[in-house]
């Protein structure tokens, strides 16, 4: 398991005993979005099964501070099927890439640089694997993620669509070339 430590923050692959903390972080983020009238996550997504599968597939990562999980996200090098049907634009690259999904920071740790730190660790993983691109999608009203992506020099490439419970969900698709 790859473990990277920065001042007061440990980056590592999530374990099964991280499930409760990871799920709590995601549910808190979803509740906050709903309270603010935003539409990225809600009561139906993400679910427990999503986090359990992330951990089982060894694609879940956490940032830990003082032995407490403070950020959670998925990093996959297996591609994202929805990205094959990009609409209203084009990807910057066509080779292998990392995709980041379900990334959130503990509500009490917001604006502490942990989102930036998470993506810096993804960049390190990409460089170790000779992967030259990171792709991510988010909702048009996820202001925190949009600001983070723009600050980290991700470029808007188009739109992708997901089917969730019979509903077509549109997301803005971004890419960063490393």
N, C-alpha and C positions, 0 to 999 in steps of 0.2 A: 504494500500500500504506500502510495506517495504521500508524504507528510511534509508540508512546508510551514515554517514558522516565521512570522514577521513580528515586530514589537507588539506584545500583548495579544496577538491573534494567531491561532493555529488553523491552517487549511488542511482538511483531510477528507477522505471518502467517508460518507455517512455509514454508520453501522445500525443494526436493528435496534439497539438501545437508544438511538437518536430519534426514533420515530415520534415519540410524544412531543419532543421539543420542536422538531421540524413541522409536524402537523399543526401544532399550536401557532407557530409563526405564520404559516400559510393561512390558517383560518382567521387569525387576527387581521392579516392584510386584506382578506376577502371581506370581512365585516367592515373594515374602514372604507373600502371601495364602495360598498353598498350604502353606507351612511353618507358618503359624499356624492351619491348619485352617479357613480361611475360604473362601467359595465364590463370590466375585464373578468373579474371573478365574482362569485356569489355563493349562495348556499349549496348549489349543485356542483361547483367546481372550485378548486381541486378537492377530491375526495380522499378518504383514507387509502383506498386501493391504489390511487395514483402514487402516493408516497411509498407505500409498501412495495409496489412494482419498481419504482425508481431505485430503492435500496437493494432489492433483489437483483436487479439488472446491473448493479454496481455503477450506476450513473448519477447517484445522489452525492452531493458534496456539502460540507458545512464549514463555516468559520466558527471557531470557538474562542471565547475570551474568558479567562478565569474559570475554566472548566464548564462554561455555559455555552450552549449553541446559540449563536446570535445572528446567523444567516444560513439560508438553505437554498439550494438550487440544483438543477439537473444539468449536467454537461454530457452530451452524447456526441460520439464521432461516427454514429451509424446513419446519419442523415435524417431528414424529416420529409416524409412523403408529401405533405402539403406544399413543400417548397418547390416541388417539381412543376407545379401549376401556378407560377407567379403571374399575377395580373397587373396591368397598368404600369409596366416597367420591366426591368431586367436586372438580374444579379450581376455583380461586378466580376465574379469569378465563376468557374464551372468545375473546379476540382473538389477535392475533399475539404470538409469544413467541420468545425465544431458548432453545435447548436446548444443554446442555453434556453431552458424552459423552467417555469415555476420557481423563479428566483425571488426571494423576499428576505427582508431584514427584520429582526425583532423590533416590534413597535417602539420599545423603550430605547432602541439604539439607532433610530433613524437619524439621518444627517450626520453620522459619525464617520463617514468614508467607507463603510463596510461594503456598500454596493460597488464602489470603485475597486476596492480590494478584491472582491469576488471576481470581477472581470479581469483584473491583473493576473490572478491565479489561472484563469482560463487561458489567457495569452501565454503564460509559461507552459501550460500543458500542450498547447498547440505547437509551440516552438520545439518542445521535446519530441513531438511526433511528426515534425515537418509538415504541419497543417498550416496553410497560409491565410485562413479566413475564418471568421466567426459570423454566424447568422443567428438572428433572433427576431421574434415578432412580438408585438404588443398592441393593445387597443389604442384607439385614437385619443381616449381620455385618461390614459394612465400617465398622468403628468410627471410623476417621479421617474418612471422608467424612461419616458421620452427625453426628459432632461438629462438623465444619466447617459443614455445612448449618444445623444448629441455632444455632450461634454467629452465623451470618450472617442469621438470621431467616427461613429457609425454613420453610414449614409442610408437614407431612405431609398429603397430599391423598387417598391411596389406594394402589392397587397396579396395576402394568402387567405384561404378560406378553410374553415374546419366545420365538420358536422358534429354538433353536440346536442344530443337528445332530440334529433330531428330538426334542429334549427341550424341554419347556415350562419356561421360566425366569421366576420371579417376582421383581419388583423393587418396592421402595417408591418411590412417586412424590411429589416435593416441588415446591412452587412458591413463588416470592418475587415479590410485587407491588412494583413500583418506584414 
